[in-house]
Amino acid sequence: MRARQNYGRVQDPARFAAWVSKICRNTFLNFLRGSSRRTTALDEDAHLEPSQPEAAEHLDRAVIRHTLNGAIGRLPPSLQEVARRRLLQREAYDAIAEATGRPLASVRTYVNKAISRLREDVAVRALWDEW
């Protein structure tokens, strides 16, 4: 509908496909931004205790820690310290913020970025596929 309404604004007919593509992209991004993401406030430590998956019982904890430590070492230097403290040493966000001198919001963002990148790490993926 948006493309049809603004068809007269196309300045270069050769770029029509790119123009429609841009409209579709922007419409989709607006949809994503507008969709309300409902979140529930949780006690910070309530969700931190991992459950023990039954399928992972055969994996040695040392192997998992070694693999994760290696994957953290491949992260950008700005994410490494925060990732190690949170994922390997299991420190609370506020303790990491205090130790690193970064704001709490930045620590949470860095941990999220680190986890996102670790999900794509080849060694971590291989370990996950073994489960």
C-alpha positions in Angstrom: 0.0 0.0 0.0 2.8 2.4 0.9 4.5 1.7 -2.5 1.3 2.2 -4.4 0.5 5.5 -2.6 4.0 6.9 -3.3 4.5 5.5 -6.8 4.6 9.0 -8.3 7.7 9.9 -6.1 10.0 7.5 -8.0 12.6 9.7 -9.6 14.6 7.1 -11.5 12.5 4.2 -13.0 15.7 2.1 -13.3 15.9 2.1 -9.5 12.3 1.1 -9.0 13.1 -2.4 -7.6 15.6 -0.9 -5.0 13.0 1.7 -4.1 10.3 -1.0 -3.4 12.9 -3.1 -1.5 13.8 -0.1 0.7 10.1 0.5 1.5 9.6 -3.2 2.4 12.7 -3.1 4.6 11.7 0.0 6.4 8.1 -1.3 6.9 9.5 -4.5 8.4 11.8 -2.6 10.7 9.0 -0.3 11.8 7.0 -3.4 12.6 9.8 -4.9 14.7 10.3 -1.6 16.6 6.6 -1.2 17.2 5.9 -4.7 18.4 5.7 -4.5 22.1 8.1 -6.8 23.9 6.6 -7.7 27.2 9.2 -8.3 29.9 8.8 -9.4 33.4 11.0 -8.1 36.1 12.9 -10.9 37.9 15.0 -11.0 41.0 18.5 -10.7 39.6 19.8 -13.9 41.1 16.6 -15.9 40.5 17.4 -17.0 37.0 21.1 -17.5 37.4 21.2 -21.1 38.6 21.5 -23.4 35.6 19.5 -26.5 35.5 21.4 -29.7 34.9 20.4 -31.1 31.5 20.2 -34.8 31.6 21.8 -35.2 28.2 24.9 -33.4 29.3 25.7 -35.7 32.2 28.3 -37.5 30.1 30.3 -34.3 29.4 33.1 -33.6 31.8 32.7 -30.2 33.5 36.4 -29.5 32.9 36.0 -30.0 29.2 33.1 -27.6 29.1 35.0 -25.0 31.1 38.1 -25.4 28.9 36.0 -25.0 25.7 34.2 -22.0 27.1 37.4 -20.4 28.3 38.9 -20.8 24.8 35.9 -19.4 23.1 35.9 -16.4 25.5 39.6 -15.9 24.5 38.5 -15.5 20.9 36.0 -12.7 21.8 37.0 -9.1 21.3 39.2 -7.9 24.2 36.5 -5.5 25.4 34.2 -8.5 26.1 36.6 -11.0 27.5 36.9 -9.9 31.1 33.2 -9.4 31.6 32.4 -12.7 30.0 34.9 -14.6 32.1 33.7 -13.0 35.3 30.0 -13.7 34.5 30.1 -17.0 32.8 33.1 -18.8 34.4 33.4 -17.2 37.8 29.6 -16.6 38.0 29.9 -13.1 39.5 26.9 -10.9 39.9 26.4 -8.0 37.5 26.9 -5.4 40.2 30.1 -7.0 41.4 31.4 -7.0 37.8 30.5 -3.4 37.3 32.3 -2.5 40.5 35.4 -4.5 39.7 35.7 -3.2 36.1 34.5 0.4 36.7 31.8 0.1 34.0 28.2 1.1 34.5 25.8 -1.8 35.3 23.9 -1.3 32.0 27.1 -1.6 30.1 28.1 -4.8 31.9 24.7 -6.3 31.1 25.1 -5.3 27.4 28.6 -6.7 27.2 27.5 -10.0 28.7 24.6 -10.2 26.2 27.0 -9.5 23.3 29.5 -12.1 24.6 26.8 -14.7 24.9 25.5 -13.9 21.4 29.0 -14.3 19.9 29.7 -17.5 21.9 26.6 -19.1 20.5 28.2 -18.7 17.1 31.7 -20.0 18.2 32.6 -23.2 16.3 34.0 -25.0 19.4 31.0 -24.1 21.6 28.6 -25.2 18.8 30.5 -28.5 18.5 30.2 -29.1 22.2 26.5 -28.2 22.1 25.9 -30.6 19.2 27.4 -33.5 21.3 24.5 -33.1 23.7 
